[in-house]
Amino acid sequence: MITSFPPFVNSDTEILILGTMPGIASLEKQEYYAHPRNHFWKIIYTLFDKRPVSVFFNEKIEFLQSHRIGLWDVLGNCERKGSLDIHIKNQTENDFESLFQKFPRITKIVFNGKESHRYFVKKFGQIEGITYYVMPSTSPANTTSFENKLNTWSSCLQ
């Protein structure tokens, strides 16, 4: 059984980016999107004209939060061989009811990949007052070019 991280959300958060479950590299480092070929941090820093990407996870989180963006996963725990979402089974979703009650300024959810959206909607459906955006996964398993991912992600973050 693998377990997700706690949410990186604060009282200013308006946009919540949701993955499905951290991959092996992220779990080993205890940092979101830690795989060196994952495009997530490069996309975020590029969209907000801040380069280079910090090497320190706490600075990355502070950077997100300075732009009113939070980060979490749809699943709280699951069984999975490897890092691919298609291998997930026996999953339990995180407690979004409590999160949205505690942080009512969240009005936009950006899903990092189709699978995170699928798991979320299956459990929670469409939540009133929140707009959903499904973005291409930033994972290296998604072989779409960085430029294409960046262009698509810019539609919901700028």
Secondary structure, 3 states (H helix, E strand, C coil): CEECCCCECCCCCCEEEEECCCCHHHHHHCCCCCCCCCCHHHHHHHHCCCCCCCCCHHHHHHHHHHCCEEEEECEEEEECCCCCHHHCEEEEECCHHHHHHHCCCCCEEEEECHHHHHHHHHHHCCCCCCEEEEECCCCCCCCCCHHHHHHHHHHHHC
